[in-house]
Amino acid sequence: MSISTQLQASARSAYRQLYRAASSTFHGDEPVLTAFRLKMRQDAMGDQSIIDPILYQEREQLARQIAEVLRKNIVQGIKVTGDTGADTSTWRLQFRDETEFGSNDSIKTFADDSLSSRSARKRETNNTLPIQNNSPVPTYYSALKKAHKQRRVPVLREEDLEESFVRGGGQSINKTENNVQLLHKPTGIRVSCQETRSLALNRRRARKWLLEKLDQLENPGLSKNDLERAKQRERERRRRKKAKKRSLLSKVGEEPA
């Protein structure tokens, strides 16, 4: 399989959106902006080795989602008055035109943390989140493959899902609600699938994509997608090694006796 030129163009558009969103969000904070752009560049270079169109499209959708979060939900604060660590400090928040405002009055009046339903939901979510493995990811492919087999595979439970169907876009597919949207309530991960005209097939693919995202969350560096990328890098390494060996042998054969 190969990545189509249309999908590559869409990925470049998503990269530009993320770049502009970061420039707007982290304007005036050069260290954070530089670090974010470096991370974007590293991820983009790593995505060039992806040959699976589905995985490639997932990475594109992730970039668009991050760009939207940066534009609407991330603001920076500048300390105006008050000493470090003091409760009387005043901060000026840098809101933008795209910043998404809610109607929650609790941000205007102080409330006890134990009585805050928002805090309770956050504690409940943290309790249900999988415990991530903080051990270092193996460098060599053989060790990575062994660690991948020993990882804890996440389980997708239907009671943790919130599923909705919306009318798709396109030509004939916009006549039916075949766009499947899944929300994993414990983690807040959301996926959308409109790959085919079949609702049943889109539902299966959406669950597959969601399970892959949970695997990446619970097993950073050890998920199935990570193993596929490592396998591709290992193939490239072996190919370069064989080519170098053939080059050396040919040079030895050309030397005069």
PAZAPA-4460 file (N, C-alpha, C; in steps of 0.05 Angstrom, whole numbers, plus 32768, in hexadecimal, padded with zeros to 4 digits):
% residues 257
    n_x    n_y    n_z   ca_x   ca_y   ca_z    c_x    c_y    c_z   seq   type   mol
   8011   7FE8   8000   8000   8000   8000   8011   8019   8000     1      M     A
   8007   802E   7FF5   8015   8048   7FF4   8001   805E   7FFB     2      S     A
   800D   8075   8001   7FFD   808C   8009   7FF7   809C   7FF0     3      I     A
   7FDE   80A2   7FEB   7FD6   80B1   7FD3   7FDE   80CE   7FD5     4      S     A
   7FE1   80DB   7FBE   7FE9   80F7   7FBE   7FD3   8108   7FCB     5      T     A
   7FBA   8101   7FC9   7FA4   8110   7FD5   7FA7   810F   7FF4     6      Q     A
   7FAD   80F7   7FFE   7FB0   80F4   801B   7FC9   8103   8025     7      L     A
   7FDF   8103   8015   7FF6   8112   801C   7FF1   8130   801D     8      Q     A
   7FE1   813A   800A   7FDA   8156   8009   7FC9   815D   8021     9      A     A
   7FB6   814C   8029   7FA6   8151   8041   7FB7   8151   805A    10      S     A
   7FCB   8140   805B   7FDD   813F   8072   7FED   8159   8074    11      A     A
   7FF6   8163   805D   8005   817D   805E   7FF3   8193   8067    12      R     A
   7FDA   8193   805F   7FC7   81A7   8068   7FC3   81A6   8086    13      S     A
   7FC1   818E   8091   7FBE   818A   80AE   7FD6   8194   80BC    14      A     A
   7FEE   818F   80B1   8007   8199   80BD   8008   81B7   80BE    15      Y     A
   7FFF   81C4   80A8   7FFF   81E1   80A8   7FEB   81EC   80BC    16      R     A
   7FD4   81DF   80BF   7FC0   81E8   80D3   7FCC   81E6   80EF    17      Q     A
   7FD9   81D0   80F5   7FE5   81CD   810F   7FFC   81E1   8114    18      L     A
   800B   81E7   80FF   8021   81FB   8101   8016   8216   8108    19      Y     A
   8000   821E   80F9   7FF4   8239   80FE   7FE7   823A   811A    20      R     A
   7FDA   8224   8122   7FCD   8224   813C   7FE2   8227   8152    21      A     A
   7FF9   8219   8150   800E   821C   8164   8019   8238   8165    22      A     A
   801D   8244   814D   8028   825F   814C   8015   8273   815A    23      S     A
   7FFB   826F   8157   7FE8   8281   8164   7FE6   827B   8182    24      S     A
   7FE6   8262   818A   7FE2   825B   81A6   7FFA   8263   81B7    25      T     A
   8012   825D   81AD   802A   8261   81BC   8039   827A   81B4    26      F     A
   802A   828D   81A9   8037   82A7   81A1   8042   82B5   81BA    27      H     A
   805B   82BD   81B8   8068   82CA   81CE   8077   82B8   81E1    28      G     A
   8073   829E   81DE   8081   828A   81EF   8093   827A   81DC    29      D     A
   80AB   8285   81D7   80BD   8279   81C3   80C6   825D   81CB    30      E     A
   80CE   8258   81E4   80D7   823D   81EB   80C2   8227   81E6    31      P     A
   80A9   822D   81EE   8093   8219   81EA   808D   8216   81CC    32      V     A
   808C   822C   81BE   8087   822B   81A1   809C   821B   8192    33      L     A
   80B5   8220   8199   80CC   8212   818C   80CA   81F4   8192    34      T     A
   80C5   81ED   81AB   80C3   81D1   81B2   80AC   81C3   81A4    35      A     A
   8095   81D1   81A2   807E   81C5   8194   8083   81C1   8177    36      F     A
   8090   81D5   816A   8096   81D2   814E   80AA   81BB   8149    37      R     A
   80BD   81B8   815B   80D1   81A2   8159   80C3   8187   815B    38      L     A
   80AF   8185   816E   80A0   816C   8170   8090   8167   8157    39      K     A
   8084   817C   814C   8075   8179   8133   8087   816E   811C    40      M     A
   809F   817A   811A   80B1   8172   8105   80BA   8155   8109    41      R     A
   80BF   814D   8121   80C8   8131   8127   80B1   811E   8120    42      Q     A
   8099   8124   8127   8082   8112   8121   807D   8111   8103    43      D     A
   8080   8128   80F5   807C   8128   80D8   8091   8117   80CA    44      A     A
   80AA   8118   80D3   80BF   8108   80C7   80BA   80EA   80CC    45      M     A
   80B0   80E4   80E4   80AA   80C8   80EA   8092   80BD   80DA    46      G     A
   807F   80CF   80D4   8067   80C6   80C5   806E   80C1   80A7    47      D     A
   8085   80CA   809E   808B   80C6   8082   8090   80A8   807C    48      Q     A
   8096   8098   8090   809B   807C   808C   8081   806B   808D    49      S     A
   806A   8078   8093   8051   8069   8094   8048   8063   8078    50      I     A
   8041   8049   8074   8037   8040   805A   801A   8037   805B    51      I     A
   800E   8037   8073   7FF3   802F   8076   7FE1   8047   8073    52      D     A
   7FCF   8049   805F   7FBE   8061   805B   7FAC   8066   8073    53      P     A
   7FA2   8051   8080   7F90   8056   8097   7F9F   8063   80AE    54      I     A
   7FB7   8058   80B4   7FC8   8064   80C9   7FD0   8080   80C2    55      L     A
   7FD6   8085   80A9   7FDE   809F   809F   7FC8   80B3   80A3    56      Y     A
   7FAF   80AA   809D   7F98   80BC   80A0   7F92   80C1   80BE    57      Q     A
   7F97   80AE   80CF   7F94   80B2   80EB   7FA7   80C7   80F6    58      E     A
   7FBF   80C7   80ED   7FD3   80DB   80F5   7FCA   80F7   80EB    59      R     A
   7FBF   80F8   80D3   7FB5   8111   80C9   7F9E   811C   80DA    60      E     A
   7F8B   810A   80E1   7F74   8113   80F1   7F7E   811B   810D    61      Q     A
   7F92   810E   8118   7F9C   8116   8132   7FA8   8132   8131    62      L     A
   7FB6   8138   811B   7FC2   8153   8119   7FAC   8168   8118    63      A     A
   7F96   8163   8109   7F80   8176   8108   7F73   817A   8123    64      R     A
   7F70   8164   8132   7F63   8165   814C   7F75   8175   815F    65      Q     A
   7F8F   8171   815E   7FA1   8180   8170   7FA0   819E   8169    66      I     A
   7F9F   81A4   814F   7F9E   81C0   8146   7F84   81CD   8151    67      A     A
   7F6E   81BF   8150   7F55   81CA   815A   7F55   81CF   8178    68      E     A
   7F61   81BC   8186   7F64   81BF   81A3   7F75   81D8   81AA    69      V     A
   7F8B   81DB   819B   7F9D   81F2   81A0   7F8E   820C   819B    70      L     A
   7F7F   820D   8186   7F71   8226   817F   7F5B   822D   8193    71      R     A
   7F4C   8219   819C   7F34   821E   81AC   7F37   821A   81CA    72      K     A
   7F48   8209   81D2   7F48   8201   81EE   7F62   8206   81FE    73      N     A
   7F76   8211   81F1   7F8F   8216   81FE   7F94   8234   81FF    74      I     A
   7F98   823F   8217   7FA0   825B   821A   7FB8   825C   822C    75      V     A
   7FC8   8271   8229   7FDF   8275   823A   7FDA   828C   824E    76      Q     A
   7FE8   828A   8264   7FE4   829E   8279   7FFF   82AB   827F    77      G     A
   7FFE   82C5   8284   8015   82D5   828C   8011   82DF   82A8    78      I     A
   8025   82DA   82B9   8022   82E3   82D5   8025   8302   82D6    79      K     A
   8012   830F   82E3   8012   832C   82E4   801C   8336   82FF    80      V     A
   800F   832C   8315   8017   8334   8330   8018   831C   8342    81      T     A
   8024   8320   8359   8025   830B   836D   8040   82FC   836D    82      G     A
   8047   82F2   8385   8060   82E3   8388   805D   82C7   837F    83      D     A
   8073   82BA   837A   8072   829E   8371   8067   828C   8388    84      T     A
   8053   827D   8381   8047   826B   8394   8031   8278   83A5    85      G     A
   802D   8292   83A3   8018   829F   83B3   7FFD   829C   83A7    86      A     A
   7FE8   829B   83B8   7FCD   8297   83AF   7FC1   82B0   83A3    87      D     A
   7FCF   82C7   83A6   7FC5   82E1   839D   7FD0   82E8   8381    88      T     A
   7FDD   82D5   8374   7FE8   82DC   835A   7FD2   82E1   8346    89      S     A
   7FD8   82F3   8333   7FC5   82FA   831E   7FD2   82F3   8303    90      T     A
   7FC2   82E5   82F3   7FCB   82DC   82D9   7FB9   82E9   82C3    91      W     A
   7FC5   82F0   82AD   7FB7   82FA   8296   7FB6   82E4   8280    92      R     A
   7F9E   82DC   8279   7F9B   82C7   8265   7F99   82D3   824A    93      L     A
   7FA7   82C7   8237   7FA7   82D1   821C   7F92   82C3   820B    94      Q     A
   7F79   82CD   820D   7F63   82C2   81FD   7F65   82CC   81E1    95      F     A
   7F5C   82BC   81CE   7F5C   82C3   81B2   7F3F   82C1   81A7    96      R     A
   7F3C   82C9   818F   7F21   82C9   8183   7F16   82AC   8180    97      D     A
   7F28   8299   817D   7F20   827D   8179   7F1C   826E   8194    98      E     A
   7F23   827B   81AA   7F21   826D   81C4   7F04   8266   81CA    99      T     A
   7F00   824E   81D1   7EE5   8244   81D7   7EDE   8249   81F4   100      E     A
   7EC8   8259   81F9   7EC0   8260   8213   7EA7   824F   821B   101      F     A
   7EA6   8247   8234   7E8F   8238   823E   7E7D   824A   824F   102      G     A
   7E68   823F   8258   7E55   824E   8269   7E56   8244   8286   103      S     A
   7E6C   8239   828E   7E6F   822E   82A9   7E76   8245   82BC   104      N     A
   7E64   824B   82CF   7E69   8261   82E1   7E7C   825A   82F7   105      D     A
   7E84   8240   82F9   7E97   8238   830E   7EB2   8244   830B   106      S     A
   7EB9   824E   82F2   7ED3   825A   82EE   7ED2   8277   82F9   107      I     A
   7EBB   8282   82FE   7EB9   829D   8308   7EB7   829E   8327   108      K     A
   7EAB   828A   8333   7EA9   8288   8350   7EB7   826F   835A   109      T     A
   7EC6   8272   8370   7ED5   825C   837B   7EC2   8248   8387   110      F     A
   7EC8   822E   8383   7EB8   8219   838E   7ECB   8204   839A   111      A     A
   7EC2   81F6   83AE   7ED2   81E1   83BB   7ED7   81CB   83A6   112      D     A
   7EF1   81C2   83A5   7EF8   81AE   8391   7EE9   8194   8396   113      D     A
   7EE3   818E   83AF   7ED4   8175   83B4   7EB8   8176   83AB   114      S     A
   7EAD   818E   83A6   7E91   8191   839E   7E8F   8196   8380   115      L     A
   7EA6   8198   8372   7EA5   819E   8356   7EA0   8185   8346   116      S     A
   7E8A   8185   8337   7E84   816E   8326   7E99   816A   8310   117      S     A
   7EA5   8180   8307   7EB9   817E   82F3   7ED2   8170   82FE   118      R     A
   7ED9   8177   8316   7EF0   816A   8323   7EEA   814D   8328   119      S     A
   7ED1   8147   8330   7ECA   812B   8335   7ECB   811B   831B   120      A     A
   7EC3   8126   8305   7EC5   8118   82EB   7EE2   8114   82E4   121      R     A
   7EF3   8128   82EA   7F0F   8125   82E4   7F1C   810F   82F4   122      K     A
   7F15   810E   830E   7F20   80F9   831F   7F16   80DE   8316   123      R     A
   7EFD   80DC   830E   7EF2   80C3   8304   7F00   80BA   82EA   124      E     A
   7F06   80CD   82D9   7F14   80C7   82C0   7F30   80BE   82C5   125      T     A
   7F3E   80CB   82D8   7F59   80C3   82DF   7F5A   80A7   82EB   126      N     A
   7F45   80A0   82F9   7F45   8086   8305   7F40   8070   82F1   127      N     A
   7F33   8077   82DA   7F2D   8063   82C6   7F42   8062   82B0   128      T     A
   7F54   8076   82AF   7F68   8076   829B   7F7C   805F   829F   129      L     A
   7F85   8053   8289   7F99   803D   828C   7FB3   8047   8297   130      P     A
   7FC1   8037   82A6   7FDB   803E   82B1   7FF0   803A   829B   131      I     A
   7FFD   804F   8294   8010   804D   827F   802A   8042   8289   132      Q     A
   8037   8033   8277   8051   8027   827D   8067   803C   8279   133      N     A
   8075   8043   828F   8089   8058   828E   80A5   804C   8289   134      N     A
   80A7   8032   8285   80C1   8026   827F   80CA   802F   8264   135      S     A
   80E5   8031   8260   80EF   803B   8246   80E8   8027   8230   136      P     A
   80E3   8033   8218   80DC   8023   8201   80F6   8017   81F5   137      V     A
   80F7   7FFC   81F0   810F   7FF0   81E4   8117   7FFD   81CA   138      P     A
   8131   7FFF   81C6   813C   800B   81AE   813C   7FF8   8196   139      T     A
   8145   7FDF   819B   8148   7FCC   8186   812D   7FBE   8180   140      Y     A
   812A   7FB7   8166   8110   7FAC   815D   810A   7F92   816B   141      Y     A
   811E   7F80   816F   8118   7F67   817B   810E   7F6A   8198   142      S     A
   811A   7F7C   81A7   8111   7F82   81C2   80F6   7F8F   81C2   143      A     A
   80F2   7FA1   81AF   80D8   7FAE   81AD   80C2   7F9B   81A6   144      L     A
   80C7   7F88   8194   80B4   7F73   818D   80AC   7F62   81A5   145      K     A
   80C0   7F5B   81B6   80BB   7F4C   81CE   80AA   7F5B   81E2   146      K     A
   80B1   7F75   81E5   80A2   7F86   81F8   8085   7F8A   81EE   147      A     A
   8082   7F8C   81D3   8067   7F8F   81C8   8055   7F77   81CE   148      H     A
   8060   7F5F   81CD   8051   7F47   81D3   8049   7F46   81F1   149      K     A
   805A   7F52   8202   8055   7F51   821F   8044   7F68   8229   150      Q     A
   803C   7F7A   8217   802D   7F92   8220   8011   7F8A   8228   151      R     A
   8003   7F9B   8236   7FE8   7F97   823E   7FD5   7FA2   8229   152      R     A
   7FC7   7F91   821B   7FB6   7F99   8205   7F9C   7FA5   8211   153      V     A
   7F94   7FBD   8209   7F7C   7FC9   8214   7F63   7FBA   8209   154      P     A
   7F4E   7FBC   8219   7F34   7FAF   8212   7F20   7FC5   820E   155      V     A
   7F12   7FC3   81F8   7EFD   7FD7   81F0   7EE2   7FCC   81FA   156      L     A
   7ED6   7FDA   820D   7EBC   7FD2   8218   7EA6   7FE4   820D   157      R     A
   7E91   7FD8   8204   7E7B   7FE7   81F8   7E6E   7FFB   820B   158      E     A
   7E6E   7FF4   8225   7E62   8007   8239   7E73   8020   823C   159      E     A
   7E8C   8020   8233   7E9D   8038   8234   7E9B   8049   821B   160      D     A
   7E8B   8041   8208   7E89   804F   81EF   7E70   805F   81ED   161      L     A
   7E72   8076   81DF   7E5C   8087   81D8   7E5C   8089   81BA   162      E     A
   7E49   807C   81AC   7E49   807A   818F   7E33   808B   8183   163      E     A
   7E39   8099   816E   7E25   80A9   8160   7E2A   80A6   8142   164      S     A
   7E15   80AB   8133   7E15   80A9   8116   7E0C   80C3   810A   165      F     A
   7E1C   80CE   80F7   7E15   80E7   80EA   7E15   80E3   80CC   166      V     A
   7E09   80F5   80BE   7E07   80F3   80A1   7E22   80FA   8096   167      R     A
   7E2C   80E9   8084   7E47   80ED   8079   7E47   8101   8062   168      G     A
   7E5F   8107   8059   7E62   8119   8042   7E68   810A   8029   169      G     A
   7E69   8117   8013   7E6F   810A   7FFA   7E57   810A   7FE7   170      G     A
   7E56   80F6   7FD6   7E40   80F5   7FC2   7E29   80E5   7FCC   171      Q     A
   7E29   80CA   7FC7   7E12   80BA   7FCF   7E13   80B3   7FED   172      S     A
   7E2A   80B5   7FFA   7E2B   80AD   8016   7E1F   80C2   8029   173      I     A
   7E19   80DA   801F   7E0D   80EE   8030   7DEF   80E9   8033   174      N     A
   7DE4   80D4   8027   7DC8   80CE   802A   7DC3   80BC   8043   175      K     A
   7DD8   80B0   804E   7DD5   809F   8065   7DE7   80A8   807B   176      T     A
   7DE0   80A1   8094   7DF0   80A8   80AB   7E05   8091   80AF   177      E     A
   7E1A   8092   80A0   7E2E   807D   80A1   7E48   8087   80AD   178      N     A
   7E49   80A0   80B7   7E60   80AA   80C4   7E5F   80A3   80E2   179      N     A
   7E70   8091   80EA   7E70   8086   8106   7E83   8097   8117   180      V     A
   7E79   80A0   812D   7E8A   80AF   8140   7E89   80A1   815B   181      Q     A
   7EA1   809B   8165   7EA3   808C   817F   7EB2   809E   8193   182      L     A
   7EA8   809E   81AB   7EB5   80AC   81C1   7EBA   8098   81D7   183      L     A
   7ED4   8096   81DF   7EDB   8085   81F5   7ED9   8095   820F   184      H     A
   7EC4   8091   821E   7EBF   80A3   8235   7ED4   80A3   824A   185      K     A
   7EE1   808D   8251   7EF6   808E   8266   7F0E   80A0   825F   186      P     A
   7F16   80A0   8245   7F2D   80AF   823D   7F27   80C8   822D   187      T     A
   7F0F   80CA   8222   7F08   80E1   8212   7F11   80E0   81F5   188      G     A
   7F1C   80C9   81ED   7F26   80C5   81D1   7F0E   80C3   81BF   189      I     A
   7F0F   80D1   81A8   7EF9   80D1   8195   7F04   80C9   8179   190      R     A
   7EF5   80B7   816C   7EFD   80B0   8150   7EE4   80B3   813F   191      V     A
   7EE9   80B7   8125   7ED3   80B9   8111   7EDB   80A9   80F9   192      S     A
   7EC8   8099   80EF   7ECE   8088   80D8   7EB8   808B   80C3   193      C     A
   7EC0   8091   80AA   7EAE   8093   8094   7EBC   8088   807B   194      Q     A
   7ECA   8072   807F   7EDB   8067   8069   7ECA   805A   8054   195      E     A
   7EB4   804D   805B   7EA5   803E   8047   7E87   8047   8049   196      T     A
   7E77   803C   8037   7E5A   8042   8037   7E4B   802F   804A   197      R     A
   7E59   801B   8055   7E4C   8008   8067   7E4F   8012   8083   198      S     A
   7E38   8014   8091   7E38   801D   80AC   7E45   8008   80BE   199      L     A
   7E3F   7FEF   80B9   7E4B   7FD9   80CA   7E69   7FD9   80C8   200      A     A
   7E74   7FDC   80AF   7E91   7FDC   80AB   7E9E   7FF4   80B8   201      L     A
   7E91   800B   80B6   7E9B   8023   80C3   7E9C   8020   80E2   202      N     A
   7E88   8013   80ED   7E87   800F   810A   7E9F   7FFD   8112   203      R     A
   7EA4   7FE8   8103   7EBA   7FD6   810A   7ED5   7FE5   8107   204      R     A
   7ED8   7FF5   80F2   7EF1   8004   80EF   7EF5   8019   8104   205      R     A
   7EDF   8026   810C   7EE1   803A   8121   7EEB   802E   813B   206      A     A
   7EE0   8016   8142   7EE9   8008   815A   7F06   7FFF   8158   207      R     A
   7F0E   7FF7   8140   7F2A   7FEF   813C   7F3C   8007   8140   208      K     A
   7F35   801E   8135   7F46   8036   8138   7F47   803F   8155   209      W     A
   7F30   803E   8163   7F2F   8046   817F   7F41   8033   8190   210      L     A
   7F40   8019   818A   7F50   8007   8199   7F6E   800C   8194   211      L     A
   7F75   8014   817C   7F91   801A   8176   7F9A   8033   8186   212      E     A
   7F88   8047   8188   7F8F   805F   8197   7F92   8059   81B5   213      K     A
   7F81   8047   81BF   7F83   803F   81DB   7F9D   8030   81E0   214      L     A
   7FA5   8020   81CC   7FBE   8011   81CE   7FD6   8025   81CF   215      D     A
   7FD5   8039   81BE   7FEA   804D   81BF   7FEB   805D   81D9   216      Q     A
   7FD3   8061   81E5   7FD2   8070   81FE   7FDC   805F   8215   217      L     A
   7FD5   8045   8216   7FDC   8034   822C   7FF9   8029   8229   218      E     A
   8002   8026   8210   801C   801A   820B   802C   802D   81F8   219      N     A
   8034   8044   8202   8043   8056   81F1   805D   804A   81E8   220      P     A
   8061   804A   81CD   8079   803E   81C2   8078   8021   81BD   221      G     A
   8063   8013   81C8   8061   7FF6   81C5   8048   7FED   81B7   222      L     A
   8038   8000   81AD   801E   7FF8   81A1   8023   7FEB   8186   223      S     A
   800E   7FE1   817A   800F   7FD3   8160   801A   7FE6   814B   224      K     A
   8010   7FFF   814A   8019   8012   8137   8037   8019   813A   225      N     A
   803F   801B   8154   805B   8020   8159   806D   8009   814F   226      D     A
   8063   7FF1   8153   8072   7FDA   814A   8074   7FD9   812C   227      L     A
   805F   7FE1   811E   8060   7FE1   8100   8074   7FF6   80F6   228      E     A
   8075   800D   8103   8088   8021   80FB   80A5   8018   8101   229      R     A
   80A9   800A   8118   80C3   8000   811F   80CB   7FEA   810B   230      A     A
   80B8   7FDA   8103   80BE   7FC5   80EF   80C7   7FD1   80D5   231      K     A
   80B9   7FE6   80CC   80C1   7FF3   80B3   80DD   7FFF   80B5   232      Q     A
   80E3   800B   80CD   80FE   8016   80D0   8113   8000   80D0   233      R     A
   810D   7FE9   80DC   811F   7FD3   80DD   8125   7FC8   80C0   234      E     A
   8110   7FC8   80B0   8113   7FBF   8094   8126   7FD2   8085   235      R     A
   8122   7FEC   808A   8132   8000   807C   814F   7FFE   8086   236      E     A
   8153   7FF8   80A0   816E   7FF5   80AA   817C   7FDD   809E   237      R     A
   816E   7FC7   809C   817A   7FAF   8090   8180   7FB3   8072   238      R     A
   816E   7FC1   8065   8173   7FC7   8048   818C   7FD8   8045   239      R     A
   818F   7FEC   8055   81A7   7FFD   8053   81C0   7FED   805A   240      R     A
   81BE   7FDB   806E   81D5   7FCB   8076   81DD   7FB9   805F   241      K     A
   81CA   7FAC   8052   81D0   7F9A   803C   81DC   7FA9   8024   242      K     A
   81D1   7FC1   801F   81DC   7FD1   8009   81F9   7FDA   800F   243      A     A
   81FE   7FE1   8028   821A   7FE9   802F   822D   7FD1   802C   244      K     A
   8223   7FB9   8034   8234   7FA1   8032   823A   7F9A   8015   245      K     A
   8226   7F9C   8004   822A   7F97   7FE7   823E   7FAB   7FDB   246      R     A
   823B   7FC4   7FE4   824D   7FD9   7FDA   826A   7FD3   7FE2   247      S     A
   826E   7FCA   7FFB   8289   7FC4   8004   8295   7FAC   7FF5   248      L     A
   8284   7F97   7FF0   828D   7F80   7FE2   8294   7F86   7FC5   249      L     A
   8284   7F98   7FB9   828B   7FA0   7F9E   82A5   7FAF   7F9C   250      S     A
   82AA   7FC0   7FB0   82C4   7FCF   7FB0   82DB   7FBC   7FB4   251      K     A
   82D8   7FA7   7FC5   82ED   7F94   7FCA   82F3   7F84   7FB0   252      V     A
   82DD   7F7D   7FA1   82E1   7F6F   7F88   82EE   7F7F   7F73   253      G     A
   82EB   7F99   7F74   82F7   7FAA   7F5F   8314   7FB0   7F64   254      E     A
   831E   7FAB   7F7C   833A   7FB1   7F83   834D   7F9E   7F73   255      E     A
   8363   7FA8   7F69   8376   7F98   7F5A   8384   7F84   7F6C   256      P     A
   838A   7F6C   7F62   8397   7F57   7F71   83B4   7F5E   7F77   257      A     A
***
